[in-house]
Amino acid sequence: MSITKTMHINRRQFLLSTAALAASLRSSGVRSEKFYSGPYLLRIHASGGWDLSQYCDPKVNQPHLEPITNWSDEQDIKWSGNIAFAPVANNNATFDALASRMLVINGVDTQTNAHQTGERHTWTGASGEGRPSITALFAAANGADLPLPMLNFGGFSATAGIIRPSIAHPGSIKGLTAQRSTEESELLERYRARGLDLVTEREYRSPWAQRKISNYRLSNQSKMQLDELHSLLPDQLENPDGTHDGSSNLKAEIQVSLLAFKSGLTASAECSAGGNWDTHGDGEFSQLLNITALNNGLTYLWELAESLGIAKDLTVIVSSDFGRTPWYNSYGGKDHWPINSYLIMANNPAWGGRVVGHTDEMQNASHISPSSLQRTSSGTLIYPKHVHHALHQYLGISEFAKETGFDFKDTELFDFFNPKLST
């Protein structure tokens, strides 16, 4: 299904369901402003370790050294504004369209070659267990009482007990949100239809009655939000893209996530880029298949977010376990390399169109000044904790992180989101 057709159907469904929803809210006494309306956070994880020399930290072959990329024998690094990218796959069209929305953070040292540790370090800011992912922390800070505060479509997730994730395949959400006739819902409807008319004014104002009324209204609100999402979800979700060693459901996961955001049900979502990025053999061809699907998903994401009117409230973070070695192994692939990158995206932000952090010609991370973001021997390597510390501040969850004991109080604050600074 093309995005044009999908948007037409969803927009028509949305307008119809909004009118019905407003009418039901008026009749039930539930106030529409209680529906969550942002901000939203969406994570995309490239599971297995992406080859950044083929993407947002491109490298060319150096004289008298082992080759880093096959494309650099005949092509040069491409640029979209201030962002460099490899001239392969569909990178040219994607970066030209989306670079203004991007902050690229290169040269992030995950300090590991192990997948589970790399995933955990990338998404929680710590290599050890016990911390929530950035998406879980965000959902707990902004929407802990929502019916589906955080969606997870598989892959790494960590909540540290602060939020209840909803783990599902994108195709199952339509069925999960369908109306069900239960004894509880029937009792609630009976209470709504006749209970309030029978109690006296004194009884109505009693703490006991107020609790019952409040509980009913919250329950009814959740039900209507689920009904809203069910009405927005098309019967046919976006088709998978081909990838290395599998397929990518990224567009369908994005589709469900953004519709859940629009419905007021959800604050954050954890999506998978799909495919197998752990390409120890035939790595370049395999990575390019995965990159193409990822780029297709990113383009679709912002088109859909714009169509739904939620782009201005959305932040997207893209990363992987770690990177891949600068040299090829004997199988033509690349092995694990601890140096990683993050793509952080928003709706044409002041801080977009920039690259911070740096790696040398052989993908070794450089020391960076936290205040100027310039390379300097007196600076520090960028670790995931630095990215998370800055994200806490940017996303407005620093105080919540501090209250729950998940802040990074002893960590340097890099000025990543200062639009005047680049590396």
C-alpha positions in Angstrom: 0.0 0.0 0.0 1.4 3.4 -0.9 1.8 6.1 1.6 -0.6 8.3 -0.3 -3.4 5.8 -0.2 -2.7 4.9 3.4 -2.9 8.6 4.4 -6.1 9.1 2.6 -7.8 6.2 4.3 -6.4 7.0 7.8 -7.3 10.7 7.5 -10.9 9.9 6.6 -11.2 7.3 9.4 -9.6 9.7 11.8 -12.1 12.6 11.0 -15.0 10.2 11.4 -13.8 8.7 14.6 -12.9 12.1 16.1 -16.5 13.3 15.7 -17.9 10.1 17.3 -15.3 10.3 20.1 -16.1 13.9 20.9 -19.8 13.0 21.2 -19.1 10.0 23.5 -16.8 12.1 25.7 -19.6 14.7 26.2 -22.1 12.1 27.1 -19.8 10.3 29.6 -18.4 13.4 31.2 -14.8 12.5 30.3 -12.8 15.6 29.4 -10.9 15.3 26.1 -7.9 17.2 27.3 -7.0 14.1 29.5 -6.0 12.3 26.3 -2.2 12.4 26.0 -1.0 14.7 23.2 2.7 14.5 23.3 5.7 14.7 23.3 6.5 11.4 21.8 9.7 9.3 21.6 10.4 6.6 19.0 13.5 4.4 19.0 14.7 2.4 16.0 17.3 -0.3 16.7 19.5 -1.9 14.0 20.1 -5.2 15.7 23.6 -6.8 15.3 25.9 -3.9 14.6 25.8 -1.6 11.6 28.6 -0.6 9.3 28.8 3.1 9.8 31.4 3.5 6.9 28.4 2.7 4.6 26.1 5.2 6.3 26.6 8.3 8.5 30.4 8.1 9.2 31.8 7.3 5.7 35.4 6.3 5.2 37.6 6.1 2.1 40.5 3.7 1.6 43.9 4.9 2.7 47.1 4.3 0.8 49.1 1.2 1.8 46.4 0.1 4.3 43.7 -2.6 4.1 40.5 -1.4 2.3 37.7 0.1 4.4 35.0 0.4 1.7 34.6 -0.9 -1.8 32.7 2.1 -3.0 35.5 4.6 -2.2 37.7 3.2 -5.0 35.4 4.9 -7.5 33.3 7.4 -5.6 33.8 10.2 -3.1 32.0 10.9 0.2 28.7 12.8 -0.4 27.4 15.7 1.7 23.9 17.0 2.4 24.6 20.4 4.0 27.0 19.7 6.9 26.3 15.9 7.1 28.5 13.5 5.3 27.2 10.1 4.1 28.3 7.1 2.0 27.2 7.3 -1.6 25.5 3.8 -1.5 22.1 2.3 -1.3 19.4 5.0 -1.2 21.5 7.3 1.1 21.6 10.2 -1.3 17.8 10.6 -1.5 17.3 9.9 2.2 19.9 12.3 3.5 18.9 15.1 1.1 15.3 14.8 2.3 16.0 14.3 6.0 19.4 15.9 6.9 17.8 19.1 8.2 16.0 16.9 10.8 19.2 15.1 11.9 21.8 15.4 14.6 24.5 12.8 13.9 26.7 11.8 16.9 29.7 9.9 15.7 32.5 8.3 17.6 30.5 6.9 20.6 32.5 4.2 22.4 30.3 1.4 23.6 33.4 -0.3 25.2 32.3 -3.8 24.1 32.1 -6.2 21.2 29.4 -8.3 22.9 25.8 -7.9 21.5 23.8 -7.9 24.7 26.2 -5.5 26.4 26.3 -3.2 23.4 22.5 -3.1 23.1 22.2 -2.3 26.8 24.9 0.3 26.8 23.5 2.0 23.7 19.9 2.2 25.0 20.3 2.7 28.7 23.6 4.6 28.9 25.2 1.9 31.1 26.9 -1.4 30.3 25.6 -3.1 33.4 22.1 -4.2 34.2 19.5 -2.3 36.2 18.8 0.8 34.2 15.7 1.5 32.0 16.0 2.3 28.4 15.6 5.9 27.3 12.2 5.0 25.9 11.0 3.4 29.2 12.3 6.3 31.2 10.5 8.8 28.9 7.2 6.8 29.0 7.3 6.6 32.8 8.0 10.3 33.1 5.2 11.4 30.6 2.6 8.7 30.4 2.8 6.1 33.1 -1.0 5.9 33.5 -1.7 5.6 29.8 -3.4 2.3 28.6 -0.3 1.5 26.4 2.4 3.8 27.7 5.2 2.1 25.8 5.0 -0.2 22.8 7.8 -2.7 22.1 7.9 -4.7 18.9 10.7 -7.0 19.9 14.4 -6.6 20.4 16.1 -5.0 23.3 14.0 -3.5 26.0 14.7 -2.7 29.7 12.2 -1.1 32.1 13.8 -1.5 35.5 10.3 -1.9 36.8 9.2 1.7 36.2 6.8 1.2 33.3 4.6 -1.6 31.9 5.6 -2.3 28.3 3.2 -3.6 25.7 5.0 -6.2 23.6 3.3 -7.1 20.4 3.7 -7.8 16.7 2.3 -4.8 14.7 -0.3 -7.1 13.1 -1.8 -8.1 16.5 -2.6 -4.6 17.7 -5.8 -4.4 15.6 -7.2 -7.5 17.4 -6.0 -6.4 20.8 -7.8 -3.1 20.6 -11.1 -4.6 19.3 -14.2 -4.2 21.5 -15.0 -7.1 23.8 -18.3 -7.7 25.7 -17.3 -8.4 29.3 -19.2 -8.5 32.6 -17.1 -5.6 33.7 -17.9 -3.4 30.8 -21.6 -4.3 31.1 -21.6 -3.3 34.8 -19.8 0.0 33.9 -22.4 0.8 31.3 -25.2 0.1 33.8 -23.6 2.3 36.3 -23.3 5.1 33.7 -26.8 4.7 32.4 -28.7 4.7 35.7 -26.4 4.9 38.7 -25.8 8.6 38.7 -29.5 9.3 38.3 -30.5 7.4 41.4 -28.0 8.7 44.0 -28.9 11.7 46.1 -26.8 14.9 46.0 -25.3 14.0 49.3 -24.4 10.5 48.2 -23.0 11.8 45.0 -20.6 14.1 46.8 -19.4 11.4 49.2 -15.8 10.2 48.9 -17.0 6.7 48.1 -19.1 7.8 45.2 -16.5 10.1 43.9 -13.9 7.3 43.8 -16.4 5.1 41.9 -17.2 7.9 39.4 -13.5 8.6 38.9 -12.6 5.0 38.4 -15.4 4.6 35.9 -14.4 7.7 34.0 -10.8 6.6 33.8 -11.8 3.1 32.6 -14.2 4.5 30.1 -11.5 6.9 28.8 -9.1 4.0 28.3 -11.8 2.1 26.4 -12.5 5.0 24.1 -8.8 5.5 23.4 -8.5 1.9 22.5 -11.6 2.2 20.3 -10.0 5.3 18.7 -6.8 3.4 17.9 -8.8 0.4 16.6 -10.7 2.7 14.2 -7.5 4.3 12.9 -5.6 1.1 12.2 -6.1 -0.1 8.6 -6.9 -3.8 8.0 -3.7 -4.0 5.9 -0.5 -2.6 7.4 2.5 -1.5 5.4 4.3 -4.3 3.7 7.7 -5.6 4.9 10.9 -4.6 3.1 13.5 -7.1 2.0 16.7 -7.2 4.1 19.6 -9.5 4.7 18.6 -12.8 6.3 15.0 -11.8 6.8 12.7 -8.9 6.3 11.9 -5.6 7.9 8.5 -4.8 9.5 9.8 -1.3 10.4 7.2 0.6 8.4 4.3 -1.4 9.9 5.8 -0.8 13.4 6.1 2.9 12.7 2.6 3.0 11.4 1.1 1.4 14.5 3.3 3.5 16.8 2.4 6.8 15.3 -1.3 5.9 15.3 -1.0 4.9 18.9 0.6 8.3 19.6 -2.2 10.1 17.7 -4.9 8.2 19.7 -3.5 9.4 23.0 -2.6 5.9 24.2 1.1 5.9 24.0 4.2 8.1 24.9 7.0 6.0 23.4 7.7 3.1 21.1 10.6 0.7 20.5 10.9 -0.4 16.9 13.3 -2.7 15.1 15.0 -1.8 11.8 14.6 -5.5 10.8 17.0 -7.8 9.1 20.3 -9.2 10.5 23.0 -6.5 10.8 25.5 -8.9 12.2 27.2 -9.3 8.8 30.4 -11.2 9.4 30.2 -12.6 5.8 29.4 -10.7 2.6 29.0 -7.7 4.7 28.8 -4.8 2.3 26.0 -6.2 0.1 24.1 -7.3 3.3 24.5 -4.0 5.0 23.2 -2.1 1.9 20.0 -4.2 1.9 19.4 -3.3 5.5 20.3 0.4 5.1 17.9 0.6 2.2 15.0 -0.7 4.4 16.0 1.5 7.3 16.0 4.6 5.0 12.7 3.7 3.5 11.3 3.5 7.1 12.7 6.9 8.1 11.2 8.5 5.0 7.9 6.9 5.6 8.0 7.9 9.3 8.2 11.6 8.7 5.7 11.5 5.9 3.2 9.8 8.2 4.0 12.0 11.2 3.4 15.1 9.1 0.1 13.7 7.8 -1.1 12.9 11.3 -0.1 16.3 12.6 2.3 15.0 15.3 5.6 15.6 13.7 6.3 18.7 15.8 6.0 16.7 19.0 8.1 13.7 17.9 11.7 12.8 18.6 13.3 9.8 16.9 16.6 8.0 18.0 18.3 5.5 15.7 21.3 3.4 16.7 22.7 -0.2 16.9 24.6 -2.5 19.3 27.9 -1.0 18.0 29.8 -0.6 14.7 31.8 -2.9 12.5 35.6 -3.1 11.9 37.2 -0.8 9.4 38.7 -3.7 7.6 37.2 -6.8 5.9 37.7 -10.3 7.2 38.5 -13.3 5.1 34.8 -13.9 4.4 34.3 -10.4 2.9 32.4 -9.2 5.9 33.3 -7.2 8.9 33.4 -8.1 12.6 32.4 -6.2 15.8 33.8 -2.8 16.5 32.9 -0.8 19.7 32.6 2.6 18.1 29.0 3.5 17.4 26.8 6.4 16.2 23.4 7.9 17.0 21.0 9.6 14.7 18.6 11.9 16.6 15.8 13.4 14.6 13.0 15.9 15.1 10.8 18.1 13.0 13.3 20.6 11.4 14.9 21.5 14.8 17.4 24.4 15.2 20.0 21.8 16.1 19.5 19.8 12.9 21.8 19.4 9.9 24.8 18.8 12.1 27.5 16.2 13.0 29.2 16.1 16.4 31.8 13.7 17.6 34.5 12.3 15.3 36.4 9.2 14.2 39.7 9.1 12.4 40.4 7.4 9.0 40.4 4.0 10.7 37.3 4.6 12.8 39.0 5.2 16.1 37.0 7.6 18.3 38.5 11.1 19.0 38.6 13.0 22.3 36.0 15.8 22.3 35.5 18.9 24.5 32.1 18.7 26.1 31.6 22.5 25.9 33.0 23.3 22.4 32.5 19.9 20.8 35.9 20.3 19.2 38.6 17.6 19.0 41.2 18.2 21.7 43.6 16.0 23.6 42.2 17.4 26.8 38.7 16.3 26.0 37.0 13.0 26.6 35.8 10.1 24.6 32.0 10.1 24.0 30.3 7.3 25.8 26.6 6.3 25.6 26.1 7.9 29.1 27.0 11.3 27.6 24.4 10.9 24.9 21.8 9.9 27.5 22.7 12.7 29.9 22.2 15.2 27.1 18.9 13.5 26.0 17.5 13.6 29.5 17.9 17.4 29.5 16.7 17.8 25.9 13.6 15.6 26.5 12.8 17.3 29.7 13.1 14.2 31.9 16.2 15.2 33.9 14.2 15.8 37.2 12.3 12.5 36.8 15.5 10.6 36.2 17.0 12.2 39.3 13.9 11.4 41.4 14.0 7.7 40.3 17.8 7.4 40.7 18.5 7.0 36.9 20.2 10.3 36.2 23.9 10.7 35.2 24.8 13.3 37.9 28.6 12.6 37.8 28.8 12.7 34.0 30.0 15.6 31.8 27.2 17.3 30.0 28.0 17.6 26.3 26.4 20.5 24.5 25.2 18.3 21.7 22.0 20.3 21.0 23.6 23.7 20.7 22.9 24.7 17.1 26.0 26.8 17.0 28.5 24.0 17.6 29.8 21.2 15.4 32.8 19.0 15.5 
